[in-house]
């Protein structure tokens, strides 16, 4: 079983180049994002990433095995 979520990969920090530093943010789980196969989890993440702008902090969907 897999669970899909999204999070940012950068933290705002004006002291760093481009005003951001590396750092994974907290996970926000997707409603309906719990699936049985890795293929389903990949499809959910691809669809979410295609329909959402990652923005300057690079918010992207991913999944984990549970």
PDB file of N, CA, C and O in Angstrom:
ATOM      1  N   UNK A   1       0.842  -1.169   0.000  1.00  0.00           N
ATOM      2  CA  UNK A   1       0.000   0.000   0.000  1.00  0.00           C
ATOM      3  C   UNK A   1       0.893   1.239   0.000  1.00  0.00           C
ATOM      4  O   UNK A   1       1.965   1.252   0.604  1.00  0.00           O
ATOM      5  N   UNK A   2       0.424   2.281  -0.693  1.00  0.00           N
ATOM      6  CA  UNK A   2       1.192   3.517  -0.836  1.00  0.00           C
ATOM      7  C   UNK A   2       0.330   4.718  -0.470  1.00  0.00           C
ATOM      8  O   UNK A   2      -0.890   4.694  -0.636  1.00  0.00           O
ATOM      9  N   UNK A   3       0.980   5.773   0.033  1.00  0.00           N
ATOM     10  CA  UNK A   3       0.279   6.987   0.424  1.00  0.00           C
ATOM     11  C   UNK A   3       0.964   8.170  -0.277  1.00  0.00           C
ATOM     12  O   UNK A   3       2.183   8.329  -0.206  1.00  0.00           O
ATOM     13  N   UNK A   4       0.161   8.989  -0.951  1.00  0.00           N
ATOM     14  CA  UNK A   4       0.678  10.133  -1.719  1.00  0.00           C
ATOM     15  C   UNK A   4       0.560  11.421  -0.910  1.00  0.00           C
ATOM     16  O   UNK A   4      -0.381  11.605  -0.139  1.00  0.00           O
ATOM     17  N   UNK A   5       1.526  12.298  -1.100  1.00  0.00           N
ATOM     18  CA  UNK A   5       1.543  13.575  -0.384  1.00  0.00           C
ATOM     19  C   UNK A   5       2.318  14.594  -1.211  1.00  0.00           C
ATOM     20  O   UNK A   5       2.956  14.243  -2.204  1.00  0.00           O
ATOM     21  N   UNK A   6       2.259  15.851  -0.797  1.00  0.00           N
ATOM     22  CA  UNK A   6       3.094  16.870  -1.420  1.00  0.00           C
ATOM     23  C   UNK A   6       3.804  17.657  -0.325  1.00  0.00           C
ATOM     24  O   UNK A   6       3.344  17.718   0.815  1.00  0.00           O
ATOM     25  N   UNK A   7       4.922  18.253  -0.690  1.00  0.00           N
ATOM     26  CA  UNK A   7       5.691  19.089   0.228  1.00  0.00           C
ATOM     27  C   UNK A   7       6.672  19.936  -0.564  1.00  0.00           C
ATOM     28  O   UNK A   7       6.930  19.676  -1.739  1.00  0.00           O
ATOM     29  N   UNK A   8       7.208  20.940   0.084  1.00  0.00           N
ATOM     30  CA  UNK A   8       8.214  21.790  -0.547  1.00  0.00           C
ATOM     31  C   UNK A   8       9.604  21.204  -0.306  1.00  0.00           C
ATOM     32  O   UNK A   8       9.820  20.409   0.609  1.00  0.00           O
ATOM     33  N   UNK A   9      10.532  21.624  -1.156  1.00  0.00           N
ATOM     34  CA  UNK A   9      11.912  21.150  -1.027  1.00  0.00           C
ATOM     35  C   UNK A   9      12.899  22.266  -0.702  1.00  0.00           C
ATOM     36  O   UNK A   9      14.105  22.035  -0.621  1.00  0.00           O
ATOM     37  N   UNK A  10      12.371  23.489  -0.514  1.00  0.00           N
ATOM     38  CA  UNK A  10      13.207  24.630  -0.163  1.00  0.00           C
ATOM     39  C   UNK A  10      12.560  25.398   0.974  1.00  0.00           C
ATOM     40  O   UNK A  10      11.342  25.352   1.146  1.00  0.00           O
ATOM     41  N   UNK A  11      13.381  26.113   1.761  1.00  0.00           N
ATOM     42  CA  UNK A  11      12.917  26.968   2.851  1.00  0.00           C
ATOM     43  C   UNK A  11      13.344  28.393   2.518  1.00  0.00           C
ATOM     44  O   UNK A  11      14.472  28.617   2.078  1.00  0.00           O
ATOM     45  N   UNK A  12      12.448  29.356   2.725  1.00  0.00           N
ATOM     46  CA  UNK A  12      12.818  30.757   2.496  1.00  0.00           C
ATOM     47  C   UNK A  12      13.897  31.158   3.483  1.00  0.00           C
ATOM     48  O   UNK A  12      13.776  30.936   4.688  1.00  0.00           O
ATOM     49  N   UNK A  13      14.969  31.761   2.943  1.00  0.00           N
ATOM     50  CA  UNK A  13      16.057  32.255   3.778  1.00  0.00           C
ATOM     51  C   UNK A  13      16.793  33.330   2.979  1.00  0.00           C
ATOM     52  O   UNK A  13      17.560  33.002   2.075  1.00  0.00           O
ATOM     53  N   UNK A  14      16.574  34.602   3.295  1.00  0.00           N
ATOM     54  CA  UNK A  14      17.192  35.686   2.528  1.00  0.00           C
ATOM     55  C   UNK A  14      18.724  35.676   2.549  1.00  0.00           C
ATOM     56  O   UNK A  14      19.355  36.285   1.685  1.00  0.00           O
ATOM     57  N   UNK A  15      19.318  35.002   3.513  1.00  0.00           N
ATOM     58  CA  UNK A  15      20.777  34.951   3.602  1.00  0.00           C
ATOM     59  C   UNK A  15      21.397  33.987   2.596  1.00  0.00           C
ATOM     60  O   UNK A  15      22.606  34.028   2.370  1.00  0.00           O
ATOM     61  N   UNK A  16      20.587  33.121   1.990  1.00  0.00           N
ATOM     62  CA  UNK A  16      21.089  32.147   1.025  1.00  0.00           C
ATOM     63  C   UNK A  16      20.943  32.670  -0.392  1.00  0.00           C
ATOM     64  O   UNK A  16      20.114  33.544  -0.646  1.00  0.00           O
ATOM     65  N   UNK A  17      21.748  32.140  -1.334  1.00  0.00           N
ATOM     66  CA  UNK A  17      21.574  32.525  -2.738  1.00  0.00           C
ATOM     67  C   UNK A  17      20.130  32.254  -3.191  1.00  0.00           C
ATOM     68  O   UNK A  17      19.535  31.251  -2.798  1.00  0.00           O
ATOM     69  N   UNK A  18      19.590  33.117  -3.986  1.00  0.00           N
ATOM     70  CA  UNK A  18      18.205  33.019  -4.476  1.00  0.00           C
ATOM     71  C   UNK A  18      17.167  33.118  -3.354  1.00  0.00           C
ATOM     72  O   UNK A  18      15.979  32.918  -3.604  1.00  0.00           O
ATOM     73  N   UNK A  19      17.596  33.425  -2.117  1.00  0.00           N
ATOM     74  CA  UNK A  19      16.667  33.609  -1.012  1.00  0.00           C
ATOM     75  C   UNK A  19      16.039  32.340  -0.479  1.00  0.00           C
ATOM     76  O   UNK A  19      14.991  32.390   0.166  1.00  0.00           O
ATOM     77  N   UNK A  20      16.661  31.206  -0.737  1.00  0.00           N
ATOM     78  CA  UNK A  20      16.117  29.938  -0.246  1.00  0.00           C
ATOM     79  C   UNK A  20      17.242  28.950   0.018  1.00  0.00           C
ATOM     80  O   UNK A  20      18.297  28.999  -0.615  1.00  0.00           O
ATOM     81  N   UNK A  21      16.994  28.053   0.967  1.00  0.00           N
ATOM     82  CA  UNK A  21      17.973  27.012   1.295  1.00  0.00           C
ATOM     83  C   UNK A  21      17.302  25.642   1.204  1.00  0.00           C
ATOM     84  O   UNK A  21      16.083  25.550   1.350  1.00  0.00           O
ATOM     85  N   UNK A  22      18.066  24.583   0.967  1.00  0.00           N
ATOM     86  CA  UNK A  22      17.474  23.249   0.877  1.00  0.00           C
ATOM     87  C   UNK A  22      16.823  22.848   2.198  1.00  0.00           C
ATOM     88  O   UNK A  22      17.352  23.125   3.274  1.00  0.00           O
ATOM     89  N   UNK A  23      15.681  22.199   2.100  1.00  0.00           N
ATOM     90  CA  UNK A  23      15.012  21.719   3.298  1.00  0.00           C
ATOM     91  C   UNK A  23      13.633  21.186   2.961  1.00  0.00           C
ATOM     92  O   UNK A  23      12.789  21.922   2.450  1.00  0.00           O
ATOM     93  N   UNK A  24      13.400  19.933   3.239  1.00  0.00           N
ATOM     94  CA  UNK A  24      12.089  19.330   2.969  1.00  0.00           C
ATOM     95  C   UNK A  24      11.078  19.816   3.999  1.00  0.00           C
ATOM     96  O   UNK A  24      11.327  19.779   5.205  1.00  0.00           O
ATOM     97  N   UNK A  25       9.932  20.273   3.497  1.00  0.00           N
ATOM     98  CA  UNK A  25       8.864  20.745   4.368  1.00  0.00           C
ATOM     99  C   UNK A  25       8.010  19.589   4.873  1.00  0.00           C
ATOM    100  O   UNK A  25       8.251  18.436   4.516  1.00  0.00           O
ATOM    101  N   UNK A  26       7.015  19.891   5.700  1.00  0.00           N
ATOM    102  CA  UNK A  26       6.137  18.843   6.210  1.00  0.00           C
ATOM    103  C   UNK A  26       5.281  18.239   5.102  1.00  0.00           C
ATOM    104  O   UNK A  26       4.978  18.900   4.109  1.00  0.00           O
ATOM    105  N   UNK A  27       4.902  17.002   5.279  1.00  0.00           N
ATOM    106  CA  UNK A  27       4.080  16.291   4.298  1.00  0.00           C
ATOM    107  C   UNK A  27       2.612  16.701   4.461  1.00  0.00           C
ATOM    108  O   UNK A  27       2.090  16.781   5.573  1.00  0.00           O
ATOM    109  N   UNK A  28       1.967  16.958   3.324  1.00  0.00           N
ATOM    110  CA  UNK A  28       0.526  17.193   3.285  1.00  0.00           C
ATOM    111  C   UNK A  28      -0.061  16.065   2.459  1.00  0.00           C
ATOM    112  O   UNK A  28       0.163  15.994   1.250  1.00  0.00           O
ATOM    113  N   UNK A  29      -0.811  15.184   3.101  1.00  0.00           N
ATOM    114  CA  UNK A  29      -1.318  13.993   2.414  1.00  0.00           C
ATOM    115  C   UNK A  29      -2.485  14.342   1.505  1.00  0.00           C
ATOM    116  O   UNK A  29      -3.341  15.155   1.853  1.00  0.00           O
ATOM    117  N   UNK A  30      -2.505  13.717   0.340  1.00  0.00           N
ATOM    118  CA  UNK A  30      -3.554  13.950  -0.647  1.00  0.00           C
ATOM    119  C   UNK A  30      -4.792  13.132  -0.304  1.00  0.00           C
ATOM    120  O   UNK A  30      -4.695  11.947   0.015  1.00  0.00           O
ATOM    121  N   UNK A  31      -5.949  13.767  -0.373  1.00  0.00           N
ATOM    122  CA  UNK A  31      -7.209  13.051  -0.160  1.00  0.00           C
ATOM    123  C   UNK A  31      -7.357  12.022  -1.276  1.00  0.00           C
ATOM    124  O   UNK A  31      -7.191  12.349  -2.451  1.00  0.00           O
ATOM    125  N   UNK A  32      -7.664  10.805  -0.920  1.00  0.00           N
ATOM    126  CA  UNK A  32      -7.782   9.744  -1.916  1.00  0.00           C
ATOM    127  C   UNK A  32      -6.429   9.271  -2.418  1.00  0.00           C
ATOM    128  O   UNK A  32      -6.355   8.579  -3.434  1.00  0.00           O
ATOM    129  N   UNK A  33      -5.361   9.632  -1.725  1.00  0.00           N
ATOM    130  CA  UNK A  33      -4.014   9.297  -2.162  1.00  0.00           C
ATOM    131  C   UNK A  33      -3.465   8.007  -1.587  1.00  0.00           C
ATOM    132  O   UNK A  33      -2.259   7.768  -1.655  1.00  0.00           O
ATOM    133  N   UNK A  34      -4.325   7.170  -1.021  1.00  0.00           N
ATOM    134  CA  UNK A  34      -3.874   5.867  -0.501  1.00  0.00           C
ATOM    135  C   UNK A  34      -4.288   4.802  -1.515  1.00  0.00           C
ATOM    136  O   UNK A  34      -5.475   4.608  -1.776  1.00  0.00           O
ATOM    137  N   UNK A  35      -3.300   4.120  -2.081  1.00  0.00           N
ATOM    138  CA  UNK A  35      -3.560   3.159  -3.160  1.00  0.00           C
ATOM    139  C   UNK A  35      -2.778   1.864  -2.920  1.00  0.00           C
ATOM    140  O   UNK A  35      -1.886   1.804  -2.074  1.00  0.00           O
ATOM    141  N   UNK A  36      -3.135   0.842  -3.681  1.00  0.00           N
ATOM    142  CA  UNK A  36      -2.543  -0.480  -3.486  1.00  0.00           C
ATOM    143  C   UNK A  36      -1.255  -0.717  -4.270  1.00  0.00           C
ATOM    144  O   UNK A  36      -0.395  -1.477  -3.825  1.00  0.00           O
ATOM    145  N   UNK A  37      -1.108  -0.075  -5.432  1.00  0.00           N
ATOM    146  CA  UNK A  37       0.056  -0.375  -6.272  1.00  0.00           C
ATOM    147  C   UNK A  37       0.931   0.849  -6.495  1.00  0.00           C
ATOM    148  O   UNK A  37       0.479   1.990  -6.404  1.00  0.00           O
ATOM    149  N   UNK A  38       2.187   0.578  -6.788  1.00  0.00           N
ATOM    150  CA  UNK A  38       3.126   1.657  -7.063  1.00  0.00           C
ATOM    151  C   UNK A  38       2.732   2.409  -8.337  1.00  0.00           C
ATOM    152  O   UNK A  38       2.953   3.616  -8.434  1.00  0.00           O
ATOM    153  N   UNK A  39       2.161   1.718  -9.297  1.00  0.00           N
ATOM    154  CA  UNK A  39       1.736   2.365 -10.543  1.00  0.00           C
ATOM    155  C   UNK A  39       0.626   3.384 -10.273  1.00  0.00           C
ATOM    156  O   UNK A  39       0.617   4.463 -10.865  1.00  0.00           O
ATOM    157  N   UNK A  40      -0.303   3.046  -9.388  1.00  0.00           N
ATOM    158  CA  UNK A  40      -1.369   3.991  -9.032  1.00  0.00           C
ATOM    159  C   UNK A  40      -0.792   5.212  -8.319  1.00  0.00           C
ATOM    160  O   UNK A  40      -1.199   6.342  -8.590  1.00  0.00           O
ATOM    161  N   UNK A  41       0.145   4.988  -7.417  1.00  0.00           N
ATOM    162  CA  UNK A  41       0.775   6.094  -6.689  1.00  0.00           C
ATOM    163  C   UNK A  41       1.535   7.003  -7.656  1.00  0.00           C
ATOM    164  O   UNK A  41       1.455   8.226  -7.545  1.00  0.00           O
ATOM    165  N   UNK A  42       2.260   6.425  -8.589  1.00  0.00           N
ATOM    166  CA  UNK A  42       2.985   7.226  -9.576  1.00  0.00           C
ATOM    167  C   UNK A  42       2.022   8.054 -10.417  1.00  0.00           C
ATOM    168  O   UNK A  42       2.291   9.221 -10.702  1.00  0.00           O
ATOM    169  N   UNK A  43       0.905   7.460 -10.814  1.00  0.00           N
ATOM    170  CA  UNK A  43      -0.076   8.172 -11.638  1.00  0.00           C
ATOM    171  C   UNK A  43      -0.694   9.345 -10.876  1.00  0.00           C
ATOM    172  O   UNK A  43      -0.875  10.422 -11.445  1.00  0.00           O
ATOM    173  N   UNK A  44      -1.017   9.149  -9.605  1.00  0.00           N
ATOM    174  CA  UNK A  44      -1.578  10.236  -8.790  1.00  0.00           C
ATOM    175  C   UNK A  44      -0.573  11.378  -8.669  1.00  0.00           C
ATOM    176  O   UNK A  44      -0.935  12.545  -8.819  1.00  0.00           O
ATOM    177  N   UNK A  45       0.678  11.046  -8.401  1.00  0.00           N
ATOM    178  CA  UNK A  45       1.708  12.080  -8.252  1.00  0.00           C
ATOM    179  C   UNK A  45       1.959  12.812  -9.567  1.00  0.00           C
ATOM    180  O   UNK A  45       2.100  14.035  -9.575  1.00  0.00           O
ATOM    181  N   UNK A  46       2.016  12.088 -10.667  1.00  0.00           N
ATOM    182  CA  UNK A  46       2.217  12.735 -11.967  1.00  0.00           C
ATOM    183  C   UNK A  46       1.067  13.692 -12.270  1.00  0.00           C
ATOM    184  O   UNK A  46       1.292  14.810 -12.735  1.00  0.00           O
ATOM    185  N   UNK A  47      -0.159  13.254 -12.007  1.00  0.00           N
ATOM    186  CA  UNK A  47      -1.331  14.106 -12.272  1.00  0.00           C
ATOM    187  C   UNK A  47      -1.301  15.350 -11.389  1.00  0.00           C
ATOM    188  O   UNK A  47      -1.565  16.453 -11.867  1.00  0.00           O
ATOM    189  N   UNK A  48      -0.986  15.184 -10.114  1.00  0.00           N
ATOM    190  CA  UNK A  48      -0.941  16.336  -9.199  1.00  0.00           C
ATOM    191  C   UNK A  48       0.142  17.311  -9.637  1.00  0.00           C
ATOM    192  O   UNK A  48      -0.094  18.518  -9.697  1.00  0.00           O
ATOM    193  N   UNK A  49       1.332  16.792  -9.945  1.00  0.00           N
ATOM    194  CA  UNK A  49       2.436  17.665 -10.361  1.00  0.00           C
ATOM    195  C   UNK A  49       2.124  18.386 -11.671  1.00  0.00           C
ATOM    196  O   UNK A  49       2.535  19.532 -11.856  1.00  0.00           O
ATOM    197  N   UNK A  50       1.409  17.737 -12.572  1.00  0.00           N
ATOM    198  CA  UNK A  50       1.065  18.364 -13.851  1.00  0.00           C
ATOM    199  C   UNK A  50       0.030  19.469 -13.687  1.00  0.00           C
ATOM    200  O   UNK A  50      -0.039  20.380 -14.512  1.00  0.00           O
ATOM    201  N   UNK A  51      -0.765  19.399 -12.638  1.00  0.00           N
ATOM    202  CA  UNK A  51      -1.835  20.387 -12.466  1.00  0.00           C
ATOM    203  C   UNK A  51      -1.529  21.447 -11.406  1.00  0.00           C
ATOM    204  O   UNK A  51      -2.383  22.284 -11.117  1.00  0.00           O
ATOM    205  N   UNK A  52      -0.344  21.426 -10.831  1.00  0.00           N
ATOM    206  CA  UNK A  52       0.036  22.397  -9.799  1.00  0.00           C
ATOM    207  C   UNK A  52       1.409  23.000 -10.118  1.00  0.00           C
ATOM    208  O   UNK A  52       2.357  22.289 -10.452  1.00  0.00           O
ATOM    209  N   UNK A  53       1.484  24.314 -10.006  1.00  0.00           N
ATOM    210  CA  UNK A  53       2.752  25.020 -10.198  1.00  0.00           C
ATOM    211  C   UNK A  53       3.626  24.778  -8.963  1.00  0.00           C
ATOM    212  O   UNK A  53       3.178  25.030  -7.845  1.00  0.00           O
ATOM    213  N   UNK A  54       4.850  24.300  -9.137  1.00  0.00           N
ATOM    214  CA  UNK A  54       5.687  24.019  -7.977  1.00  0.00           C
ATOM    215  C   UNK A  54       6.128  25.265  -7.209  1.00  0.00           C
ATOM    216  O   UNK A  54       6.498  25.175  -6.038  1.00  0.00           O
ATOM    217  N   UNK A  55       6.091  26.425  -7.865  1.00  0.00           N
ATOM    218  CA  UNK A  55       6.473  27.664  -7.202  1.00  0.00           C
ATOM    219  C   UNK A  55       7.939  27.711  -6.854  1.00  0.00           C
ATOM    220  O   UNK A  55       8.688  26.784  -7.163  1.00  0.00           O
ATOM    221  N   UNK A  56       8.360  28.798  -6.206  1.00  0.00           N
ATOM    222  CA  UNK A  56       9.791  28.980  -5.914  1.00  0.00           C
ATOM    223  C   UNK A  56      10.343  27.995  -4.882  1.00  0.00           C
ATOM    224  O   UNK A  56      11.554  27.782  -4.822  1.00  0.00           O
ATOM    225  N   UNK A  57       9.468  27.391  -4.068  1.00  0.00           N
ATOM    226  CA  UNK A  57       9.940  26.440  -3.061  1.00  0.00           C
ATOM    227  C   UNK A  57       9.835  24.995  -3.534  1.00  0.00           C
ATOM    228  O   UNK A  57      10.086  24.067  -2.765  1.00  0.00           O
ATOM    229  N   UNK A  58       9.463  24.803  -4.804  1.00  0.00           N
ATOM    230  CA  UNK A  58       9.418  23.487  -5.452  1.00  0.00           C
ATOM    231  C   UNK A  58       8.506  22.494  -4.721  1.00  0.00           C
ATOM    232  O   UNK A  58       8.951  21.432  -4.285  1.00  0.00           O
ATOM    233  N   UNK A  59       7.218  22.857  -4.595  1.00  0.00           N
ATOM    234  CA  UNK A  59       6.230  21.944  -3.996  1.00  0.00           C
ATOM    235  C   UNK A  59       5.884  20.868  -5.014  1.00  0.00           C
ATOM    236  O   UNK A  59       5.407  21.170  -6.108  1.00  0.00           O
ATOM    237  N   UNK A  60       6.126  19.610  -4.650  1.00  0.00           N
ATOM    238  CA  UNK A  60       5.890  18.490  -5.559  1.00  0.00           C
ATOM    239  C   UNK A  60       5.270  17.316  -4.814  1.00  0.00           C
ATOM    240  O   UNK A  60       5.465  17.153  -3.610  1.00  0.00           O
ATOM    241  N   UNK A  61       4.523  16.501  -5.549  1.00  0.00           N
ATOM    242  CA  UNK A  61       3.909  15.301  -4.986  1.00  0.00           C
ATOM    243  C   UNK A  61       4.891  14.131  -5.056  1.00  0.00           C
ATOM    244  O   UNK A  61       5.708  14.027  -5.970  1.00  0.00           O
ATOM    245  N   UNK A  62       4.781  13.274  -4.077  1.00  0.00           N
ATOM    246  CA  UNK A  62       5.572  12.045  -4.035  1.00  0.00           C
ATOM    247  C   UNK A  62       4.774  11.020  -3.233  1.00  0.00           C
ATOM    248  O   UNK A  62       3.648  11.295  -2.821  1.00  0.00           O
ATOM    249  N   UNK A  63       5.346   9.851  -3.013  1.00  0.00           N
ATOM    250  CA  UNK A  63       4.612   8.813  -2.281  1.00  0.00           C
ATOM    251  C   UNK A  63       5.556   8.018  -1.418  1.00  0.00           C
ATOM    252  O   UNK A  63       6.773   8.030  -1.600  1.00  0.00           O
ATOM    253  N   UNK A  64       4.945   7.315  -0.455  1.00  0.00           N
ATOM    254  CA  UNK A  64       5.705   6.461   0.446  1.00  0.00           C
ATOM    255  C   UNK A  64       4.952   5.154   0.638  1.00  0.00           C
ATOM    256  O   UNK A  64       3.727   5.105   0.526  1.00  0.00           O
ATOM    257  N   UNK A  65       5.691   4.113   0.923  1.00  0.00           N
ATOM    258  CA  UNK A  65       5.067   2.823   1.195  1.00  0.00           C
ATOM    259  C   UNK A  65       4.621   2.792   2.653  1.00  0.00           C
ATOM    260  O   UNK A  65       5.342   3.236   3.546  1.00  0.00           O
ATOM    261  N   UNK A  66       3.423   2.262   2.878  1.00  0.00           N
ATOM    262  CA  UNK A  66       2.909   2.167   4.260  1.00  0.00           C
ATOM    263  C   UNK A  66       2.537   0.739   4.596  1.00  0.00           C
ATOM    264  O   UNK A  66       2.089   0.463   5.708  1.00  0.00           O
TER     265      UNK A  66
END
